[in-house]
């Protein structure tokens, strides 16, 4: 068993050499800044490139000769002991750096090259080593192409849950409607990743939770019913609160009516969003539409939480 240190954790590996997880592998749901990525890998890339170039340069220098006052290169010369030792030493460092940045295939290939260099075969010449270094460099480039990343623009970052602020709709909403936390978080992620229609999908599921809570205040069941009529009925109940004996008997009837009316003020956008969502399942939403719906659902849920409503 090999104990491997990473910037965040120790890993126990068995029979796999020195494996180190990258920051984005340790926590795939945590955002990384460009600076963090550079801090993790830029030095490693620089060192690997410098080491490989150094090995090639040594090969050309070892094959250099002066003929009639002109420099000529003969890479067919046998690989001498000094070149083997330096190549082996530098490749050892390359293996370590490649593993640190998760390029395991390239690291294993570099290890195999070290073994070949140390065999001290008479068939090995300077050209052989240069070609192998070029092959390793090409492999690193190919493996890097498999590592894909998404960039989130600054204006979209505000929709994301973060370690310091894990609830995009606020802590009050998270506490009042715990079953909506997943939907709200996913809506934020989708919006940040420019998946507008997917964001609206999660927002509508969040809205369903909030509407159920508000409907229960007025005895309106939202089960097995069309949402638009239900929303209209809720709005009607709010407008008629001052006429209802149940509500009129309350000293704070007017305040409650105003508060519920403020919550319902977001229904104009949400009714259209819900109608499109239910009647046009294959429709799509623009980013502007999704952002507007996000903010409306957010304010609606925040108002419900402030009114003391919840699950």
N, C-alpha and C positions, 0 to 999 in steps of 0.2 A: 504494500500500500504506500502510495506517495502522497504526502501532504503538500498541497499547492496553495500558495497565497495569492489572493486577488485583492484589489482595492477595497472590496466589500466583505468577502467571506473566505473561509478556507474550504477547499474541496477535497474530498477523498476520492482518489481514482485508483483503479486496479487494472494493470495490464495495458494502459493506454498512454503511458508517458505523462508528460506535464501538460495537462489540459486546464485552461483557464477560461472562464466565462467572461464575455464582454458585458459592459454595463446594460446594454439593451437586451441581453439574454437573461441577466439576473432578474430583471423586472420589466417585462415587455409592455406593461401598462404605464410606465413612468416616462415622462417626457425627458429627452436629453437635449441640452443646448449644443450648438455647434462647437463651443469652447470645450465642453466635456468630451465630445467625440475626438477633437484634436488632441486633447490632453491624454486620452486613452491610446491613440494610435499614431499620431503624427511622428513622434520621436521614433517609434518602432519602424515605420515605413522608411524614414530617413536613414536609420542605421542599416536596415537590410539593403537598401539601394546602395549606400556607400560601401558596405562590405562586399557586395557582388561586383561593383565597379572596381574596387581595389584588387580583387582576385584577377579580373580580366586585365587590368593595367599591368599587374606583375607578370602575367603571361606574355604580354607584348614586350615588356622590358627585357624579360629573360630571352625572348626570341630575337632581340635587336642585335644587329652587327653593323660594322662600318665597312663598306665596300667602295673603294675608289672615292673616298671622302663623302660618301652618301650613306644614309642610314637605311638598312634593309631589315625586314622582319621575316623570320623563318619559324613559323609556329609548328613545324613538323619536328622540332627538337624534342627530345625526351623530357618528360616532366622530372625535374631534379628534386632532391630531398627537401631543399629549402622551400620550393614552391608548394610541395605536398603539405609540409607542416603548416605553413601559413594559411593555405586554402582550408585545411582541416579545422584550424583554430577559428578562422572567421566564419566558416559554415556552421560551427557549433553555436556561435552567437546568433547567427541568422535563424537557426532552428528555435532557439529560445524566444527570440522576438516574434517569429511567426506564430508560435503557439500562444503568445500573449494576446495577439489580435485575432485569434480564432481561425487562422489559415492552416488547419491541421493537415490537409493533403499536401500542401507545399512544404510544411515542416517535415513530414515523413519522407518526402522526396529528397529534401536536403540531407536528412539523416542517411538515406541510402547512398547519396553521393559521397558523403564522408566515408562510409564503409568502402566504397569503390576506390576512393583516393588512397585510403590506408592499405589497400591490398598491394600497392607498389608494383603494379603490373608493368612489364616492359612495353606493353602495347599503348600505355597512356603517354600521350604527348601534349604539348601546350594547346594545340588545336582542339584536342579531345576535351580538355577542361573548359576552354572558352565556349565550345558548343554546349556543354552540359550546363554551364552558368546561364547561357542565353535561354536554354530550355527551361531552367528553373524560374528565370525572370518572367518568361511567357506564361508559365503555369500560375504564378502569383497573380498576374493580371487577369487570367481567366477565372481564378477563384474569387477574386475581388468583384468581378461582374455579377456573381451570384448573391452578393450582399446588397440588398435593396433597402432604401430608406425613403420615407416620406417627409416632406418639409411642410410645416404648419406656419402659415403667414401670421405676423403679429396681430392682425385684426381678427383672426379666427381663434386666437389663443384664449380670449375672454370667455369662450363657451366651455372650456375644458375644466373638468375636476382636477384639482392638484392636491399635493400632500398637505399644504397649508390651508387650502379651501376645497375640501372634497365634495361639497354639495353645491352644484351650480345654482340651485334655487334658494340656497340659504339653509342654515341649521334648523330654523323653525319649521320649515316645510319638511325637512328630513325627519324630524321628530314626530310631526303630526301625521305624516303619510309615509311610513317606512316602506310600504310595499311599492311606492313610486320611485324610490331611490335608484333602483336599477334602470328604470325607463328614463329618468331624468339624466342620469350619467351617460347612458348610451346616446340620448338625443344630443347632448353636448359634444360627445366624441364624433358623432356622425356629421354634425354641423362644422366642427373644426376640420374634418377631413373632406369637406365639400361634398358630402353625401346627403344632399338636401331632402330628397324624398324619404330616405331611411330615417332621417331625423324627425320628420313629421309623423312617421309611423309610431315612433316611441312617444312623441308628444301627445298623440291622440290617445294612446294607452294611459298616459299620465292624466290627461283631461278626463278620461272615463272615471278614474279614481276620485278626482275632485268633484265632478258633477254628481257622482253617487252620494258623496257627503253632503253637498248642498241640497240635492233633491230630498234627502231624508229629513231635512229641517222642515220642509213643507209637505211631507207625506207623499212625495212623488217617487215612485219606484222606477228606476231606469232599466230594470231587467226586462228583456224581451220587448223592447219598444224602440221606435225610431228616435234617434237622438234629437233631431231638429224640433219635432213637436214637444219633446220633453223640455228642451231649452226654452221654447216659447212659453210653456206652461209655468216654468220657474220664474221667468220674467214677469208673467202676468200675476203670479202669486205675490211677488215682491211689490208690484205697483199697487196691489189691493190690500196690502198689510194693514193700512190704517182703517180699513173698513171691516176687517175680520175681528170678531169679538175676542178670539183667543189672543191675538196680538195687541189689540187695543187695551186689554186689561193690564198690559205690561207698562211700567212707568217709563221704560227706555224704548218704547215702540218706535219712535221717530228715529232715534239713533241707530237702532238695529236695521230699520228700513234703509237708511242712508248707507250703512255699511254693506248690506246685501246688494244694494243697487250699484255700489262701486265695484263690487266683485263681478256683478253681471255685466258691467260696462264693457268688458272684454269679449262678450259674446258675439258682437258684430263680426269680428275676424274669425272667431272660433267656429261659428255656425257654418261659414263658408268653407273653412278648412275641413270640418267634419263631413259636410255634404260631399265635397270632392273626394275625401278619403273613403267614404262608404259607397258612393255611387260610381266612382271612377277608379277602381282598384289598380288599374294599370297606368293611371295618370302619373305625372311627375310634377315636382315643385322646383321653382328656381331658388337660388340661394337667398335672394331678397325675401321671397315669400316665407321660406323656412325660418329665417331670422326673425321676421315679424311675428310669426306664429310662436316661436320660441319665447319671445319677450312677453307676448300676450298670455300664454299659458303660465309663464313664470309669475307675472303679476297676479293672475287669477289665483294660483295656488298660494302665493304669499298672503293674499287677502283672506283666503279661507283659514289659513293657519293663524292669522292675527285675530280672526273672529272666534278662535277656539275650536274650530271644526277639525275633525281628523278621523282616523280609523279607530 
